[in-house]
């Protein structure tokens, strides 16, 4: 059924093959994290350990953003060239983490 | 009772079937693009270009050789990527089917 060499039949196979491996997770709210995947379920709820979270803080102090009020971040990205965005990055580490599945956008296993 | 007229034949109220030259259902399209290069656009406007490995009924997607594009620029590359289906806006075929 699957013509590719990786031999996965459904998307969750990709996650299953990443158990006990360090995965990259992209989340809603401009957050990314890497951690060791211990468990997951059909909602993509995740249990991660040894987690480093990276939070992108979009500064709207750029000229185009002056005077605009409560512009949503992804709209800012769409309207203003990236060089005008002052990106502040915050990082934090957590030993063990439960990630609620509905916040997950993308999960990438380590490259094999 | 027996000599009452039979009920009239049912009206042709069902929608006509799609013409035979139709290229197929959405499911047929998705089956056709598995293994092909695709562009997946998310609700956030981010594009993922790569080879579609497989997908499921939630439109969860597994992709290979994936490039993340934001505002036309490559912002990340993933050997494999799982995309949670609720984020998907569309899947576009990037090569002939």
N, CA and C atoms of all chains as a GROMACS GRO file, in nm:
protein
  627
    1UNK      N    1   0.084  -0.120   0.000
    1UNK     CA    2   0.000   0.000   0.000
    1UNK      C    3   0.087   0.123   0.000
    2UNK      N    4   0.184   0.124   0.088
    2UNK     CA    5   0.270   0.242   0.094
    2UNK      C    6   0.391   0.221   0.005
    3UNK      N    7   0.407   0.309  -0.094
    3UNK     CA    8   0.516   0.287  -0.188
    3UNK      C    9   0.651   0.333  -0.138
    4UNK      N   10   0.651   0.414  -0.030
    4UNK     CA   11   0.778   0.471   0.014
    4UNK      C   12   0.861   0.367   0.088
    5UNK      N   13   0.988   0.398   0.102
    5UNK     CA   14   1.080   0.301   0.159
    5UNK      C   15   1.065   0.288   0.310
    6UNK      N   16   1.005   0.391   0.373
    6UNK     CA   17   0.999   0.390   0.518
    6UNK      C   18   0.901   0.287   0.571
    7UNK      N   19   0.809   0.242   0.488
    7UNK     CA   20   0.720   0.133   0.526
    7UNK      C   21   0.621   0.169   0.634
    8UNK      N   22   0.571   0.292   0.636
    8UNK     CA   23   0.469   0.326   0.733
    8UNK      C   24   0.334   0.330   0.662
    9UNK      N   25   0.232   0.278   0.734
    9UNK     CA   26   0.099   0.268   0.674
    9UNK      C   27   0.008   0.383   0.714
   10UNK      N   28   0.029   0.437   0.832
   10UNK     CA   29  -0.054   0.548   0.877
   10UNK      C   30   0.034   0.649   0.951
   11UNK      N   31  -0.011   0.774   0.957
   11UNK     CA   32   0.075   0.878   1.016
   11UNK      C   33   0.123   0.845   1.157
   12UNK      N   34   0.040   0.780   1.237
   12UNK     CA   35   0.081   0.751   1.374
   12UNK      C   36   0.198   0.653   1.381
   13UNK      N   37   0.221   0.578   1.273
   13UNK     CA   38   0.339   0.490   1.272
   13UNK      C   39   0.466   0.571   1.289
   14UNK      N   40   0.465   0.690   1.232
   14UNK     CA   41   0.582   0.778   1.244
   14UNK      C   42   0.610   0.810   1.390
   15UNK      N   43   0.502   0.833   1.466
   15UNK     CA   44   0.517   0.865   1.608
   15UNK      C   45   0.558   0.740   1.686
   16UNK      N   46   0.496   0.628   1.652
   16UNK     CA   47   0.527   0.503   1.723
   16UNK      C   48   0.675   0.468   1.708
   17UNK      N   49   0.730   0.492   1.588
   17UNK     CA   50   0.870   0.461   1.564
   17UNK      C   51   0.964   0.559   1.634
   18UNK      N   52   0.908   0.667   1.688
   18UNK     CA   53   0.991   0.767   1.756
   18UNK      C   54   0.990   0.752   1.907
   19UNK      N   55   0.919   0.652   1.959
   19UNK     CA   56   0.916   0.632   2.104
   19UNK      C   57   1.058   0.613   2.157
   20UNK      N   58   1.084   0.674   2.272
   20UNK     CA   59   1.217   0.672   2.335
   20UNK      C   60   1.321   0.750   2.258
   21UNK      N   61   1.280   0.824   2.157
   21UNK     CA   62   1.373   0.908   2.082
   21UNK      C   63   1.343   1.055   2.111
   22UNK      N   64   1.442   1.140   2.079
   22UNK     CA   65   1.421   1.284   2.095
   22UNK      C   66   1.342   1.334   1.974
   23UNK      N   67   1.231   1.400   2.000
   23UNK     CA   68   1.147   1.451   1.892
   23UNK      C   69   1.138   1.604   1.902
   24UNK      N   70   1.111   1.662   1.787
   24UNK     CA   71   1.086   1.806   1.779
   24UNK      C   72   0.934   1.824   1.768
   25UNK      N   73   0.877   1.912   1.849
   25UNK     CA   74   0.733   1.935   1.848
   25UNK      C   75   0.706   2.083   1.826
   26UNK      N   76   0.623   2.113   1.728
   26UNK     CA   77   0.582   2.252   1.703
   26UNK      C   78   0.440   2.267   1.755
   27UNK      N   79   0.420   2.372   1.837
   27UNK     CA   80   0.293   2.389   1.906
   27UNK      C   81   0.228   2.522   1.869
   28UNK      N   82   0.101   2.532   1.894
   28UNK     CA   83   0.031   2.660   1.879
   28UNK      C   84   0.092   2.763   1.974
   29UNK      N   85   0.076   2.890   1.940
   29UNK     CA   86   0.127   2.996   2.025
   29UNK      C   87   0.275   3.018   2.010
   30UNK      N   88   0.330   2.988   1.890
   30UNK     CA   89   0.472   3.013   1.860
   30UNK      C   90   0.564   2.944   1.960
   31UNK      N   91   0.531   2.822   1.991
   31UNK     CA   92   0.616   2.744   2.082
   31UNK      C   93   0.669   2.622   2.010
   32UNK      N   94   0.793   2.589   2.043
   32UNK     CA   95   0.854   2.466   1.992
   32UNK      C   96   0.922   2.398   2.108
   33UNK      N   97   0.935   2.266   2.100
   33UNK     CA   98   1.010   2.198   2.205
   33UNK      C   99   1.073   2.071   2.150
   34UNK      N  100   1.180   2.031   2.215
   34UNK     CA  101   1.235   1.899   2.190
   34UNK      C  102   1.233   1.824   2.322
   35UNK      N  103   1.214   1.694   2.310
   35UNK     CA  104   1.213   1.611   2.429
   35UNK      C  105   1.209   1.465   2.390
   36UNK      N  106   1.232   1.380   2.487
   36UNK     CA  107   1.230   1.236   2.462
   36UNK      C  108   1.087   1.188   2.476
   37UNK      N  109   1.039   1.122   2.372
   37UNK     CA  110   0.898   1.081   2.367
   37UNK      C  111   0.878   0.952   2.445
   38UNK      N  112   0.796   0.959   2.548
   38UNK     CA  113   0.768   0.841   2.628
   38UNK      C  114   0.634   0.778   2.594
   39UNK      N  115   0.536   0.860   2.563
   39UNK     CA  116   0.404   0.803   2.534
   39UNK      C  117   0.323   0.903   2.453
   40UNK      N  118   0.224   0.851   2.382
   40UNK     CA  119   0.133   0.936   2.304
   40UNK      C  120   0.000   0.862   2.294
   41UNK      N  121  -0.103   0.934   2.251
   41UNK     CA  122  -0.230   0.867   2.224
   41UNK      C  123  -0.290   0.927   2.097
   42UNK      N  124  -0.411   0.885   2.069
   42UNK     CA  125  -0.476   0.926   1.945
   42UNK      C  126  -0.506   1.074   1.934
   43UNK      N  127  -0.509   1.144   2.048
   43UNK     CA  128  -0.525   1.290   2.043
   43UNK      C  129  -0.394   1.361   2.017
   44UNK      N  130  -0.287   1.285   2.016
   44UNK     CA  131  -0.149   1.340   2.014
   44UNK      C  132  -0.114   1.405   2.148
   45UNK      N  133  -0.187   1.368   2.255
   45UNK     CA  134  -0.133   1.398   2.387
   45UNK      C  135   0.004   1.331   2.395
   46UNK      N  136   0.101   1.401   2.453
   46UNK     CA  137   0.237   1.350   2.454
   46UNK      C  138   0.292   1.352   2.596
   47UNK      N  139   0.373   1.255   2.629
   47UNK     CA  140   0.456   1.260   2.750
   47UNK      C  141   0.600   1.273   2.703
   48UNK      N  142   0.663   1.383   2.743
   48UNK     CA  143   0.802   1.409   2.705
   48UNK      C  144   0.886   1.425   2.830
   49UNK      N  145   1.010   1.385   2.821
   49UNK     CA  146   1.105   1.410   2.930
   49UNK      C  147   1.224   1.487   2.875
   50UNK      N  148   1.301   1.546   2.968
   50UNK     CA  149   1.422   1.620   2.931
   50UNK      C  150   1.388   1.722   2.822
   51UNK      N  151   1.290   1.806   2.853
   51UNK     CA  152   1.230   1.894   2.754
   51UNK      C  153   1.297   2.030   2.754
   52UNK      N  154   1.324   2.082   2.634
   52UNK     CA  155   1.359   2.223   2.622
   52UNK      C  156   1.254   2.291   2.536
   53UNK      N  157   1.188   2.390   2.594
   53UNK     CA  158   1.084   2.464   2.524
   53UNK      C  159   1.141   2.596   2.475
   54UNK      N  160   1.107   2.633   2.352
   54UNK     CA  161   1.149   2.761   2.295
   54UNK      C  162   1.023   2.840   2.262
   55UNK      N  163   1.012   2.960   2.318
   55UNK     CA  164   0.894   3.044   2.297
   55UNK      C  165   0.936   3.165   2.218
   56UNK      N  166   0.877   3.184   2.100
   56UNK     CA  167   0.907   3.301   2.017
   56UNK      C  168   0.812   3.414   2.056
   57UNK      N  169   0.870   3.522   2.101
   57UNK     CA  170   0.790   3.638   2.141
   57UNK      C  171   0.802   3.741   2.031
   58UNK      N  172   0.688   3.769   1.965
   58UNK     CA  173   0.688   3.862   1.853
   58UNK      C  174   0.667   4.002   1.908
   59UNK      N  175   0.768   4.086   1.885
   59UNK     CA  176   0.760   4.225   1.929
   59UNK      C  177   0.698   4.307   1.818
   60UNK      N  178   0.589   4.376   1.848
   60UNK     CA  179   0.519   4.454   1.745
   60UNK      C  180   0.556   4.602   1.753
   61UNK      N  181   0.680   4.631   1.794
   61UNK     CA  182   0.726   4.769   1.802
   61UNK      C  183   0.776   4.822   1.667
   62UNK      N  184   0.764   4.740   1.563
   62UNK     CA  185   0.813   4.782   1.431
   62UNK      C  186   0.727   4.896   1.376
   63UNK      N  187   0.777   4.975   1.280
   63UNK     CA  188   0.704   5.090   1.229
   63UNK      C  189   0.564   5.054   1.179
   64UNK      N  190   0.554   4.943   1.109
   64UNK     CA  191   0.424   4.905   1.054
   64UNK      C  192   0.324   4.874   1.162
   65UNK      N  193   0.374   4.828   1.274
   65UNK     CA  194   0.282   4.783   1.379
   65UNK      C  195   0.241   4.897   1.471
   66UNK      N  196   0.307   5.012   1.460
   66UNK     CA  197   0.271   5.124   1.546
   66UNK      C  198   0.125   5.162   1.523
   67UNK      N  199   0.055   5.176   1.631
   67UNK     CA  200  -0.084   5.217   1.620
   67UNK      C  201  -0.180   5.103   1.598
   68UNK      N  202  -0.133   4.986   1.562
   68UNK     CA  203  -0.224   4.874   1.548
   68UNK      C  204  -0.245   4.811   1.684
   69UNK      N  205  -0.366   4.773   1.708
   69UNK     CA  206  -0.400   4.722   1.840
   69UNK      C  207  -0.447   4.577   1.825
   70UNK      N  208  -0.401   4.497   1.912
   70UNK     CA  209  -0.441   4.356   1.922
   70UNK      C  210  -0.439   4.287   1.786
   71UNK      N  211  -0.326   4.299   1.718
   71UNK     CA  212  -0.306   4.225   1.594
   71UNK      C  213  -0.259   4.085   1.630
   72UNK      N  214  -0.323   3.988   1.572
   72UNK     CA  215  -0.283   3.852   1.606
   72UNK      C  216  -0.149   3.820   1.542
   73UNK      N  217  -0.074   3.736   1.611
   73UNK     CA  218   0.066   3.715   1.572
   73UNK      C  219   0.079   3.665   1.429
   74UNK      N  220  -0.002   3.570   1.390
   74UNK     CA  221   0.018   3.515   1.255
   74UNK      C  222  -0.023   3.617   1.149
   75UNK      N  223  -0.110   3.711   1.186
   75UNK     CA  224  -0.143   3.818   1.092
   75UNK      C  225  -0.026   3.916   1.081
   76UNK      N  226   0.039   3.939   1.193
   76UNK     CA  227   0.160   4.023   1.190
   76UNK      C  228   0.261   3.964   1.095
   77UNK      N  229   0.279   3.831   1.105
   77UNK     CA  230   0.373   3.764   1.016
   77UNK      C  231   0.333   3.785   0.871
   78UNK      N  232   0.204   3.782   0.846
   78UNK     CA  233   0.159   3.793   0.709
   78UNK      C  234   0.175   3.934   0.654
   79UNK      N  235   0.167   4.036   0.737
   79UNK     CA  236   0.164   4.174   0.689
   79UNK      C  237   0.300   4.241   0.688
   80UNK      N  238   0.386   4.202   0.779
   80UNK     CA  239   0.510   4.276   0.799
   80UNK      C  240   0.628   4.188   0.758
   81UNK      N  241   0.719   4.242   0.676
   81UNK     CA  242   0.837   4.163   0.643
   81UNK      C  243   0.910   4.120   0.769
   82UNK      N  244   0.968   4.000   0.763
   82UNK     CA  245   1.026   3.942   0.883
   82UNK      C  246   1.136   4.030   0.942
   83UNK      N  247   1.209   4.107   0.858
   83UNK     CA  248   1.320   4.184   0.912
   83UNK      C  249   1.273   4.294   1.005
   84UNK      N  250   1.146   4.331   0.999
   84UNK     CA  251   1.094   4.433   1.088
   84UNK      C  252   1.048   4.375   1.221
   85UNK      N  253   1.040   4.244   1.227
   85UNK     CA  254   0.994   4.182   1.350
   85UNK      C  255   1.112   4.162   1.444
   86UNK      N  256   1.102   4.216   1.562
   86UNK     CA  257   1.203   4.190   1.663
   86UNK      C  258   1.159   4.065   1.736
   87UNK      N  259   1.235   3.959   1.715
   87UNK     CA  260   1.198   3.833   1.776
   87UNK      C  261   1.278   3.814   1.904
   88UNK      N  262   1.204   3.794   2.009
   88UNK     CA  263   1.268   3.762   2.136
   88UNK      C  264   1.240   3.616   2.162
   89UNK      N  265   1.341   3.545   2.205
   89UNK     CA  266   1.326   3.402   2.224
   89UNK      C  267   1.349   3.370   2.371
   90UNK      N  268   1.252   3.299   2.427
   90UNK     CA  269   1.267   3.253   2.565
   90UNK      C  270   1.279   3.102   2.565
   91UNK      N  271   1.365   3.051   2.649
   91UNK     CA  272   1.383   2.906   2.659
   91UNK      C  273   1.364   2.864   2.804
   92UNK      N  274   1.313   2.744   2.820
   92UNK     CA  275   1.308   2.688   2.955
   92UNK      C  276   1.313   2.537   2.945
   93UNK      N  277   1.354   2.477   3.055
   93UNK     CA  278   1.371   2.332   3.056
   93UNK      C  279   1.277   2.270   3.159
   94UNK      N  280   1.228   2.154   3.123
   94UNK     CA  281   1.140   2.082   3.215
   94UNK      C  282   1.179   1.935   3.215
   95UNK      N  283   1.170   1.874   3.330
   95UNK     CA  284   1.212   1.735   3.341
   95UNK      C  285   1.112   1.641   3.277
   96UNK      N  286   0.986   1.666   3.305
   96UNK     CA  287   0.881   1.575   3.255
   96UNK      C  288   0.760   1.660   3.223
   97UNK      N  289   0.696   1.629   3.110
   97UNK     CA  290   0.591   1.718   3.062
   97UNK      C  291   0.479   1.638   2.996
   98UNK      N  292   0.356   1.676   3.025
   98UNK     CA  293   0.240   1.628   2.951
   98UNK      C  294   0.199   1.739   2.855
   99UNK      N  295   0.190   1.710   2.727
   99UNK     CA  296   0.147   1.807   2.628
   99UNK      C  297   0.007   1.768   2.581
  100UNK      N  298  -0.088   1.860   2.595
  100UNK     CA  299  -0.224   1.832   2.548
  100UNK      C  300  -0.225   1.832   2.396
  101UNK      N  301  -0.289   1.728   2.340
  101UNK     CA  302  -0.279   1.704   2.196
  101UNK      C  303  -0.329   1.816   2.108
  102UNK      N  304  -0.431   1.890   2.151
  102UNK     CA  305  -0.489   1.987   2.060
  102UNK      C  306  -0.397   2.106   2.033
  103UNK      N  307  -0.289   2.120   2.110
  103UNK     CA  308  -0.193   2.226   2.084
  103UNK      C  309  -0.085   2.188   1.984
  104UNK      N  310  -0.082   2.059   1.947
  104UNK     CA  311   0.026   2.011   1.860
  104UNK      C  312  -0.002   2.048   1.715
  105UNK      N  313   0.098   2.104   1.648
  105UNK     CA  314   0.090   2.128   1.504
  105UNK      C  315   0.169   2.022   1.429
  106UNK      N  316   0.292   2.000   1.474
  106UNK     CA  317   0.382   1.911   1.398
  106UNK      C  318   0.473   1.837   1.494
  107UNK      N  319   0.500   1.712   1.462
  107UNK     CA  320   0.600   1.634   1.537
  107UNK      C  321   0.698   1.579   1.436
  108UNK      N  322   0.826   1.598   1.463
  108UNK     CA  323   0.928   1.545   1.373
  108UNK      C  324   1.024   1.458   1.451
  109UNK      N  325   1.036   1.332   1.410
  109UNK     CA  326   1.131   1.243   1.477
  109UNK      C  327   1.274   1.279   1.437
  110UNK      N  328   1.372   1.226   1.509
  110UNK     CA  329   1.510   1.251   1.469
  110UNK      C  330   1.533   1.195   1.330
  111UNK      N  331   1.616   1.263   1.252
  111UNK     CA  332   1.642   1.214   1.116
  111UNK      C  333   1.718   1.083   1.124
  112UNK      N  334   1.670   0.987   1.048
  112UNK     CA  335   1.735   0.855   1.046
  112UNK      C  336   1.811   0.836   0.916
  113UNK      N  337  -6.005  -0.094  -0.142
  113UNK     CA  338  -5.864  -0.076  -0.112
  113UNK      C  339  -5.778  -0.134  -0.223
  114UNK      N  340  -5.822  -0.255  -0.269
  114UNK     CA  341  -5.735  -0.318  -0.369
  114UNK      C  342  -5.733  -0.241  -0.501
  115UNK      N  343  -5.851  -0.174  -0.529
  115UNK     CA  344  -5.854  -0.107  -0.660
  115UNK      C  345  -5.804   0.037  -0.653
  116UNK      N  346  -5.745   0.076  -0.537
  116UNK     CA  347  -5.689   0.212  -0.532
  116UNK      C  348  -5.569   0.220  -0.627
  117UNK      N  349  -5.553   0.340  -0.685
  117UNK     CA  350  -5.443   0.349  -0.781
  117UNK      C  351  -5.307   0.333  -0.713
  118UNK      N  352  -5.216   0.274  -0.780
  118UNK     CA  353  -5.082   0.259  -0.720
  118UNK      C  354  -5.020   0.396  -0.698
  119UNK      N  355  -4.933   0.406  -0.600
  119UNK     CA  356  -4.869   0.536  -0.578
  119UNK      C  357  -4.787   0.577  -0.700
  120UNK      N  358  -4.783   0.709  -0.724
  120UNK     CA  359  -4.707   0.752  -0.841
  120UNK      C  360  -4.560   0.716  -0.826
  121UNK      N  361  -4.495   0.699  -0.937
  121UNK     CA  362  -4.351   0.666  -0.927
  121UNK      C  363  -4.277   0.780  -0.859
  122UNK      N  364  -4.174   0.748  -0.785
  122UNK     CA  365  -4.102   0.853  -0.712
  122UNK      C  366  -4.043   0.957  -0.807
  123UNK      N  367  -4.047   1.080  -0.761
  123UNK     CA  368  -3.989   1.188  -0.841
  123UNK      C  369  -3.838   1.168  -0.853
  124UNK      N  370  -3.784   1.222  -0.959
  124UNK     CA  371  -3.637   1.218  -0.975
  124UNK      C  372  -3.576   1.331  -0.891
  125UNK      N  373  -3.586   1.312  -0.759
  125UNK     CA  374  -3.539   1.419  -0.670
  125UNK      C  375  -3.394   1.399  -0.626
  126UNK      N  376  -3.342   1.278  -0.644
  126UNK     CA  377  -3.203   1.255  -0.602
  126UNK      C  378  -3.109   1.333  -0.693
  127UNK      N  379  -3.000   1.388  -0.637
  127UNK     CA  380  -2.910   1.466  -0.722
  127UNK      C  381  -2.846   1.378  -0.829
  128UNK      N  382  -2.826   1.434  -0.946
  128UNK     CA  383  -2.768   1.351  -1.053
  128UNK      C  384  -2.626   1.310  -1.017
  129UNK      N  385  -2.585   1.191  -1.061
  129UNK     CA  386  -2.448   1.149  -1.032
  129UNK      C  387  -2.350   1.240  -1.106
  130UNK      N  388  -2.228   1.254  -1.052
  130UNK     CA  389  -2.133   1.338  -1.124
  130UNK      C  390  -2.104   1.281  -1.262
  131UNK      N  391  -2.072   1.366  -1.356
  131UNK     CA  392  -2.046   1.316  -1.491
  131UNK      C  393  -1.930   1.218  -1.493
  132UNK      N  394  -1.933   1.129  -1.587
  132UNK     CA  395  -1.833   1.022  -1.588
  132UNK      C  396  -1.692   1.075  -1.617
  133UNK      N  397  -1.683   1.194  -1.673
  133UNK     CA  398  -1.551   1.250  -1.699
  133UNK      C  399  -1.491   1.312  -1.574
  134UNK      N  400  -1.568   1.312  -1.464
  134UNK     CA  401  -1.522   1.369  -1.337
  134UNK      C  402  -1.390   1.305  -1.296
  135UNK      N  403  -1.303   1.386  -1.236
  135UNK     CA  404  -1.171   1.333  -1.202
  135UNK      C  405  -1.172   1.250  -1.075
  136UNK      N  406  -1.282   1.247  -1.004
  136UNK     CA  407  -1.290   1.161  -0.887
  136UNK      C  408  -1.327   1.237  -0.762
  137UNK      N  409  -1.351   1.161  -0.656
  137UNK     CA  410  -1.390   1.220  -0.529
  137UNK      C  411  -1.268   1.274  -0.456
  138UNK      N  412  -1.292   1.353  -0.350
  138UNK     CA  413  -1.178   1.397  -0.268
  138UNK      C  414  -1.094   1.280  -0.219
  139UNK      N  415  -1.159   1.171  -0.184
  139UNK     CA  416  -1.083   1.054  -0.139
  139UNK      C  417  -0.994   1.000  -0.250
  140UNK      N  418  -1.049   0.998  -0.373
  140UNK     CA  419  -0.969   0.952  -0.487
  140UNK      C  420  -0.846   1.040  -0.505
  141UNK      N  421  -0.868   1.171  -0.489
  141UNK     CA  422  -0.755   1.264  -0.501
  141UNK      C  423  -0.648   1.232  -0.397
  142UNK      N  424  -0.691   1.214  -0.272
  142UNK     CA  425  -0.593   1.190  -0.166
  142UNK      C  426  -0.520   1.058  -0.189
  143UNK      N  427  -0.593   0.955  -0.236
  143UNK     CA  428  -0.525   0.829  -0.267
  143UNK      C  429  -0.422   0.851  -0.377
  144UNK      N  430  -0.459   0.940  -0.471
  144UNK     CA  431  -0.371   0.964  -0.586
  144UNK      C  432  -0.243   1.038  -0.552
  145UNK      N  433  -0.247   1.122  -0.448
  145UNK     CA  434  -0.128   1.203  -0.418
  145UNK      C  435  -0.033   1.137  -0.318
  146UNK      N  436  -0.073   1.023  -0.259
  146UNK     CA  437   0.018   0.955  -0.166
  146UNK      C  438   0.144   0.912  -0.243
  147UNK      N  439   0.257   0.945  -0.189
  147UNK     CA  440   0.383   0.915  -0.255
  147UNK      C  441   0.430   1.023  -0.349
  148UNK      N  442   0.349   1.127  -0.368
  148UNK     CA  443   0.383   1.237  -0.459
  148UNK      C  444   0.426   1.362  -0.380
  149UNK      N  445   0.484   1.455  -0.452
  149UNK     CA  446   0.520   1.584  -0.390
  149UNK      C  447   0.392   1.666  -0.371
  150UNK      N  448   0.377   1.721  -0.253
  150UNK     CA  449   0.257   1.799  -0.221
  150UNK      C  450   0.297   1.927  -0.148
  151UNK      N  451   0.204   2.021  -0.147
  151UNK     CA  452   0.214   2.139  -0.061
  151UNK      C  453   0.098   2.132   0.037
  152UNK      N  454   0.130   2.127   0.164
  152UNK     CA  455   0.027   2.128   0.269
  152UNK      C  456   0.026   2.266   0.331
  153UNK      N  457  -0.086   2.333   0.322
  153UNK     CA  458  -0.097   2.464   0.387
  153UNK      C  459  -0.178   2.450   0.514
  154UNK      N  460  -0.127   2.510   0.621
  154UNK     CA  461  -0.197   2.509   0.749
  154UNK      C  462  -0.281   2.635   0.763
  155UNK      N  463  -0.371   2.632   0.859
  155UNK     CA  464  -0.456   2.748   0.885
  155UNK      C  465  -0.374   2.872   0.920
  156UNK      N  466  -0.256   2.852   0.976
  156UNK     CA  467  -0.169   2.965   1.013
  156UNK      C  468  -0.105   3.030   0.892
  157UNK      N  469  -0.115   2.968   0.774
  157UNK     CA  470  -0.052   3.022   0.654
  157UNK      C  471   0.083   2.960   0.623
  158UNK      N  472   0.132   2.876   0.713
  158UNK     CA  473   0.260   2.809   0.690
  158UNK      C  474   0.240   2.696   0.589
  159UNK      N  475   0.337   2.683   0.497
  159UNK     CA  476   0.333   2.577   0.398
  159UNK      C  477   0.436   2.470   0.430
  160UNK      N  478   0.401   2.345   0.404
  160UNK     CA  479   0.495   2.235   0.412
  160UNK      C  480   0.501   2.168   0.276
  161UNK      N  481   0.621   2.167   0.217
  161UNK     CA  482   0.640   2.105   0.086
  161UNK      C  483   0.723   1.980   0.104
  162UNK      N  484   0.675   1.870   0.051
  162UNK     CA  485   0.749   1.745   0.063
  162UNK      C  486   0.670   1.631   0.000
  163UNK      N  487   0.714   1.512   0.029
  163UNK     CA  488   0.650   1.393  -0.026
  163UNK      C  489   0.551   1.340   0.076
  164UNK      N  490   0.428   1.322   0.032
  164UNK     CA  491   0.323   1.274   0.121
  164UNK      C  492   0.339   1.124   0.143
  165UNK      N  493   0.374   1.085   0.266
  165UNK     CA  494   0.392   0.942   0.295
  165UNK      C  495   0.257   0.874   0.311
  166UNK      N  496   0.172   0.931   0.395
  166UNK     CA  497   0.040   0.875   0.416
  166UNK      C  498  -0.045   0.972   0.495
  167UNK      N  499  -0.174   0.943   0.501
  167UNK     CA  500  -0.264   1.023   0.584
  167UNK      C  501  -0.375   0.935   0.635
  168UNK      N  502  -0.451   0.986   0.732
  168UNK     CA  503  -0.560   0.908   0.789
  168UNK      C  504  -0.690   0.987   0.785
  169UNK      N  505  -0.793   0.932   0.848
  169UNK     CA  506  -0.925   0.991   0.840
  169UNK      C  507  -0.938   1.126   0.908
  170UNK      N  508  -0.848   1.158   1.001
  170UNK     CA  509  -0.847   1.289   1.063
  170UNK      C  510  -0.769   1.390   0.980
  171UNK      N  511  -0.714   1.342   0.869
  171UNK     CA  512  -0.623   1.420   0.785
  171UNK      C  513  -0.491   1.449   0.856
  172UNK      N  514  -0.461   1.368   0.958
  172UNK     CA  515  -0.322   1.366   1.006
  172UNK      C  516  -0.236   1.324   0.889
  173UNK      N  517  -0.118   1.384   0.879
  173UNK     CA  518  -0.035   1.365   0.760
  173UNK      C  519   0.106   1.326   0.802
  174UNK      N  520   0.162   1.228   0.732
  174UNK     CA  521   0.305   1.200   0.745
  174UNK      C  522   0.373   1.240   0.615
  175UNK      N  523   0.480   1.317   0.627
  175UNK     CA  524   0.551   1.365   0.508
  175UNK      C  525   0.699   1.332   0.521
  176UNK      N  526   0.766   1.325   0.406
  176UNK     CA  527   0.911   1.305   0.400
  176UNK      C  528   0.974   1.422   0.328
  177UNK      N  529   1.101   1.443   0.357
  177UNK     CA  530   1.182   1.547   0.290
  177UNK      C  531   1.105   1.680   0.288
  178UNK      N  532   1.063   1.719   0.406
  178UNK     CA  533   0.970   1.832   0.418
  178UNK      C  534   1.043   1.963   0.440
  179UNK      N  535   1.002   2.064   0.367
  179UNK     CA  536   1.050   2.201   0.388
  179UNK      C  537   0.935   2.284   0.441
  180UNK      N  538   0.964   2.359   0.548
  180UNK     CA  539   0.864   2.451   0.604
  180UNK      C  540   0.886   2.589   0.541
  181UNK      N  541   0.783   2.643   0.481
  181UNK     CA  542   0.792   2.774   0.417
  181UNK      C  543   0.704   2.874   0.490
  182UNK      N  544   0.762   2.988   0.530
  182UNK     CA  545   0.686   3.098   0.586
  182UNK      C  546   0.717   3.222   0.503
  183UNK      N  547   0.616   3.284   0.451
  183UNK     CA  548   0.632   3.401   0.364
  183UNK      C  549   0.730   3.374   0.250
  184UNK      N  550   0.721   3.254   0.192
  184UNK     CA  551   0.803   3.221   0.076
  184UNK      C  552   0.947   3.184   0.108
  185UNK      N  553   0.984   3.184   0.235
  185UNK     CA  554   1.121   3.148   0.271
  185UNK      C  555   1.121   3.016   0.347
  186UNK      N  556   1.225   2.935   0.321
  186UNK     CA  557   1.238   2.809   0.393
  186UNK      C  558   1.281   2.839   0.536
  187UNK      N  559   1.203   2.794   0.633
  187UNK     CA  560   1.235   2.822   0.773
  187UNK      C  561   1.276   2.697   0.849
  188UNK      N  562   1.258   2.580   0.791
  188UNK     CA  563   1.294   2.456   0.859
  188UNK      C  564   1.290   2.342   0.759
  189UNK      N  565   1.365   2.237   0.790
  189UNK     CA  566   1.361   2.115   0.709
  189UNK      C  567   1.346   1.996   0.803
  190UNK      N  568   1.264   1.903   0.764
  190UNK     CA  569   1.243   1.783   0.844
  190UNK      C  570   1.256   1.661   0.754
  191UNK      N  571   1.331   1.560   0.801
  191UNK     CA  572   1.337   1.435   0.726
  191UNK      C  573   1.201   1.368   0.723
  192UNK      N  574   1.138   1.362   0.838
  192UNK     CA  575   1.001   1.311   0.850
  192UNK      C  576   0.923   1.412   0.932
  193UNK      N  577   0.794   1.419   0.904
  193UNK     CA  578   0.712   1.511   0.982
  193UNK      C  579   0.571   1.454   0.993
  194UNK      N  580   0.517   1.464   1.113
  194UNK     CA  581   0.376   1.432   1.138
  194UNK      C  582   0.303   1.564   1.158
  195UNK      N  583   0.199   1.587   1.081
  195UNK     CA  584   0.119   1.709   1.096
  195UNK      C  585  -0.018   1.670   1.147
  196UNK      N  586  -0.060   1.731   1.258
  196UNK     CA  587  -0.191   1.699   1.316
  196UNK      C  588  -0.299   1.756   1.225
  197UNK      N  589  -0.398   1.673   1.193
  197UNK     CA  590  -0.493   1.704   1.087
  197UNK      C  591  -0.575   1.830   1.106
  198UNK      N  592  -0.601   1.868   1.230
  198UNK     CA  593  -0.688   1.984   1.253
  198UNK      C  594  -0.624   2.114   1.204
  199UNK      N  595  -0.494   2.114   1.181
  199UNK     CA  596  -0.425   2.235   1.137
  199UNK      C  597  -0.428   2.252   0.985
  200UNK      N  598  -0.475   2.150   0.912
  200UNK     CA  599  -0.460   2.150   0.766
  200UNK      C  600  -0.570   2.233   0.700
  201UNK      N  601  -0.526   2.325   0.613
  201UNK     CA  602  -0.620   2.403   0.532
  201UNK      C  603  -0.641   2.334   0.398
  202UNK      N  604  -0.533   2.302   0.329
  202UNK     CA  605  -0.545   2.226   0.204
  202UNK      C  606  -0.421   2.143   0.176
  203UNK      N  607  -0.439   2.048   0.084
  203UNK     CA  608  -0.328   1.968   0.033
  203UNK      C  609  -0.330   1.987  -0.118
  204UNK      N  610  -0.219   2.036  -0.170
  204UNK     CA  611  -0.211   2.065  -0.312
  204UNK      C  612  -0.108   1.974  -0.377
  205UNK      N  613  -0.144   1.915  -0.491
  205UNK     CA  614  -0.049   1.831  -0.564
  205UNK      C  615   0.056   1.921  -0.629
  206UNK      N  616   0.183   1.892  -0.604
  206UNK     CA  617   0.291   1.974  -0.658
  206UNK      C  618   0.358   1.908  -0.777
  207UNK      N  619   0.303   1.795  -0.823
  207UNK     CA  620   0.352   1.731  -0.944
  207UNK      C  621   0.234   1.661  -1.011
  208UNK      N  622   0.252   1.619  -1.135
  208UNK     CA  623   0.143   1.554  -1.209
  208UNK      C  624   0.104   1.424  -1.139
  209UNK      N  625  -0.025   1.396  -1.135
  209UNK     CA  626  -0.072   1.275  -1.065
  209UNK      C  627  -0.065   1.154  -1.158
   0.00000   0.00000   0.00000
